[in-house]
């Protein structure tokens, strides 16, 4: 599968379609967030996985359907039923919606805190789903506290977690260097890492905007990587090893 085609310029009809899709998608997400909040109040905020699986995920699927976005998950058998640290490449606005729609079993997410201000309905949904909101790299002490809190929560609940290890926003067709946070967390939890490669055709990929075209995204789930024998002193080596794995996946699935 190759995703290296050049993007075509958008016509007036494309812009009208995108505008209508954004309005419709925003409306769906807003309604979904309010419904989730209502159910959360009724259940005293004690059914996080239910909200994520049966309200938030279908809401994300509807939003993707409105945009003409379909996704195919390959090798679902690797989506663990035990505590797992999921990692993926991250170069598109679409990633958040697709990950939410995938209904990863009993899984929390790390998301950038700026999304709460940029897209309030997503912020509300994230709060109800138990998202760990991150801060920029130039606040290292605060980031450490966020990861420490996440580790305490995950130890207590036994839940899985997803986070993108790319230190900066990935560029279309590129994989940015990885941060250590995901691998530090996996090492401390002794939880296996499951890489997932998102192959988004260039012609439909909006990058960090909303100028997408309808199409199909393929998600390639990889076998779990055990971390039982990982040590913190080997953190940098393990980080680089997983980064090389993603470069190999890019070559395999996109013909780079």
N, C-alpha and C positions, 0 to 999 in steps of 0.2 A: 504494500500500500504506500503510495507516495502522496505527500501533502505539500509539495514544493511549488505548486502552480502559482503564478502571479495573480494577485487580486485584481479583479476587474473594477473599473470605476462604477459608482452607483448612479443609476438613473433617477429621474424625478419620481417615478413609480416606486423604485426601491426605497427612496427616502420616505415616501408616504406610507409604505408598508411597515417600515421600521418604526415610524412614529406611532402608528396605530398599534403595533405589537407592544411597544413600550408602555403605552397607556393601558392596554388590556392586561399586560403582565403585571404592571404595578397595581392595578385594581384587584387582580386575583390574589397577589401576595398580601395586599392590605386586608382583604376579606379573610384570607386564611389566617393571618396573624390575629385578627380579632376573634375569630372562631376558636383558635387555639387558646387564646387568653381566657375566653369564657369557660371552656372545658377545664382549663388549668385551675381556675378559681373554684369550680365545682368540686374538683378532685383535690383541692388544697395543695396544688403544685407538687403532688407526689407521684405523678405518672409520666416522668420525662420521656422514657422510651416509647410509651404509647403515643404521646404527642408527635415525637419525631417520626415514628413509623406509619401512623395511620392518619395524620392530619398534615404535617409539614411536608413529608415526602410526596403525597398525592398533589399537594399545592404546587410543589416544584415541578412535578410532571406536567401539570396543566399549563404552567407558565412556559415550559419548554415546548409543549405541543402548540401553543399559540404562536411561538416563534418558528415553528416548522423544524424544530431540533429533535432528532431521535438519537438514542444511544444504544450501543450493543456491548454487553459485558461478557468478555471471554474468560473461560476457566473460573466460573463462580465457585467451584469446589474449594478454592483457596481462600475464600472469605471465611475466616475462622469463627468458630463458636466459642473459643476460649479467648482470653484477653490478648489482644493483638495491637501492634502499632502499625497503622497503615500510612504509607508515604507515597506521594505521587509528584510528577512534574506539574508545574503550575504556570501557564502562560496565557490564561484567558478568563474573562468574566464568566464564561459558560461553566467553568470548573465547579464553582460553588453550587450552582443550581443542579448540575448533574450529580455531584457527590451527595447532595441532599436527597435527590430523587432515587438514588441507588439503594437506599434503606440498608446501609451497612449495619449488621446485627449489633445491637446494644453498644453503639459507638457515639462518643462525643467528638467535638471538633475544636481545633484551634483555628481562629479566623482573625484577620486584621481588625483592630478596633475601629479604624476609620470607616468601616462599612456601616457601623451603627448610625453615624451621622449622615453618610452618603445615601443610605437607603433604610430609613427608619423601620419599615415593616420587617425587613430582614433582621434588623437589630432586635426587635421584639421576639421574632421567631427564634433567633439565636439564644436569647436569654432564657426562653421557656425550654429550649432543647439542651440547656446546660453547656453552651459554648464557652471555651476559654478564650477570652479576647486578648490579643497580643498588642504590644506597643512597638514603635520603630526601634531599629537597632541602636540608635543613639541614646537609648535609655536602658543600658545593660543591667543595672541593679534592679530596676522594676521588672525587666524580663525574667531575671533569675527568680524573683519572688512569684511571678505568675507560673513558672514551670514548677517551682516547689509546691505551690498550692495544688496544681494539677496532679502532681505525683501523689500527694496525700489523698486527694479525692479518688483517684484511680485505684490506689491501694485498698481503700475502704470499699469501693463499689465493685471492683473487679471488671469494670467496663473497658472496652477497647477505645482507641483514640485515633483520629486522623490528623495529620499535620503535613504541610508542605515544607520540606527542608531547604528549599531554595532561598538563599539569603536576600536576594533582591527579586523584584518582579521578573519572572522569566520572559524573554523575548520570543516571539513566534519563531519556531525553528531552532531555538537554542535552549540549553539547559544551564541555568546559572549555578555558580558554586554553592555547595550545601553548607548550612549552619550545623552546629553540633547538637542543638536542642533535642531533636527527635531521637538521636542516637544515645544521648545522655539519658533520656527518659526510658528508652527501651532497655538500656543496660541496667539501670536501677530497678526496673520492674521485672527483669529477666523475661520479657515478653517478646515473642517472635515478631520480626518485621515482615510485612507483606507489601512489596512494591506494586504499584499500579501505574501503568503507562497510558496516558491520555493521548490518543492520536486524533488531532482535530485538523481536517483538511484546511489548508491555508485560505482557500477561497471563501470559507464560511466562518473563519476565526476572527472575532472582533478585537482580539488582543484585550486591552483593558477598557474598551469602549462598548458600544452597543450596535455597531454597524455590521451585524452578522447576516449571513444568508442561510436559508434552510439547508439541512444536510444531515449526515450521520456521523456521530462521534464513536470511535471504537475505544473501549477501555480493556487493556490487556492485564489481567491479574496474574501475578507471578507466585511461584511456590514460596511458602514461609521461609524466612532466614532465621535460624535459631540464634538466640543471644545468651543462652545459659552460661557460656564460658567467656562472655565478653567482660572486659575490665575497663574501668574508667581511664586508666593510663594508655589504653589502646584506642581511645575515642577518635582521635584524628585519623588513624589508619582505617578504622571501620567506616568513618564518614566518607573518606575518599574511595573506599572499596564500593560502597553503595552508589556513589556518584558515577563511578565507572560502569556499574551495572546499568544505570539509566542511559548512559551514552551508548552502550551496546544495544539496549532496547530501542533507542532512537534509530540506530542503524538498521536494526532488524525490521522494524515496523514502518519506517518511513523512507528507507532506501537512501539515507544520507551518506 
